[in-house]
Amino acid sequence: MEHIYINDLANYENKEVAGFYLASEKELREGKGGQYLRLRLQDLSGNIAGNVWRDAANLASLFDAGDVIYIKAQVVNFKGQHQLSITHLRFADKSEYDFSRYQMKSKISADVLAERFWDFVDKVQNEYLNRLLHLIFDDHDLFNQYLAAPAAKSWHHNFTHGLIEHSVAVASLCEFCSSLYPISYDLVISGALLHDIGKIWEYTGVSAIDFSDEGRLIGHLTLGDELICKSAAQIPGFPDSLLMNLRHLILSHHGEYEKASVRLPQSLEAIVLHHCDNLDAQSTGVAQIIASTPADSPWSEYDRLNNRYYYVFRG
C-alpha cells in the first residue's frame, strides 16, 4: 500500500483514504451526540486532526498515544481546515510499517546542530563557565540525550533534536542582543545553552512525547539548576556570585510565575534570555502551525494555547 503523506491529504478532499499513521494524541471528548474520539495523527510530513464519531470509547481502548494505527477515513474540510472523519480504526502491528516514516526530526542535521553548539561553547572565554560547559557536555551519554531530546511536548520543537535546535537558536538571538545591550556575553550564552537542559529528564517517549514523573513533580527549571550546582561544585574556586547569576538565568527564564518561573528575571542577562527564549519558542510554534495550513487557506487552524487563528502571508 502506497503511503499518502499528511501534507498531501488536502488533494483527497471528500474522498476516502486508508493507511498507517502515528496517533500522537488521543482524547475522549463529550459532544452533542455523546462521546467522540479526537486524534492527532502524524507522519514525517506533518500532522492532522481526526475524529471518530461512533463506538469511540471502545476504539480508544485498542491503542495508546504513540502507537501506529491503521485507519480508513473521509478527508473533510471543516471551516477551511482539512480533517479526517475516521470510519474504521485498528491497532497496527510493527511488522506492517516502517517506524522511521513517523518519527519527526529537526530539518537541520544532528551534525550541523552539534557543530553550532560547540562553536558557542568555544566562544565562552570565562574560565569557569567554559569548564562548566565542558564538564557537563563532555559526558558522551548526556550530550547524546541532549542531542536527541525534544524541546516541548506539543507547542514548539516537539521532535527529535528539538532541544538542541532551540538552544542554539536562543544562543544565536542572545549573541545578537549582546551587540545591542551591555550584557555579559559569556554568562548569557552559557545560560542559553543550559536553560532547558532539564528537559532531558522532563520528557519521555519518542513517538508520543509526554511528561516523566520528574517532569511533572519537579520540572526542568529545577532539574537544570540541580545539575548546574552539582557540576560547579566539582570545579575548584568556582565563584559564588557567578554561580548565583547563572542559576538565576535558569530559574527565571520562563519570565512569569504564572508560567512556572521560579523567579522573575531580575538581571539584564535574565531579561534578555527570557525574551530570546520566548521569541524562538513562540515564533517556531506559530511557524509549525502555519506550515500545516493548506496552500489555499489564508488562515491557520485555531491555536487553542494562545486562543487565536494566524493569517498566512504568502507574499
Secondary structure by P-SEA (a helix, b strand, c coil): ccccccccccccccbbbbbcccccbbbbbbccccbbbbbbbbcccbbbbbbbccaaaaaaacccccbbbbbcccccccccbbbbbccbbbbbccccccccccbbbbcccaaaaaaaaaaaaaacccaaaaaaaaaaccaaaaaaaaaaccccccccccccaaaaaaaaaaaaaaaaaaacccccaaaaaaaaaccccccccccccccbbbbccccccccaaaaaaaaaaaaaaacccccaaaaaaaaaaaaccccccccccccccccaaaaaaaaaaaaaaaaaaaaaaaaacccccccccccccccbbbbbbcc
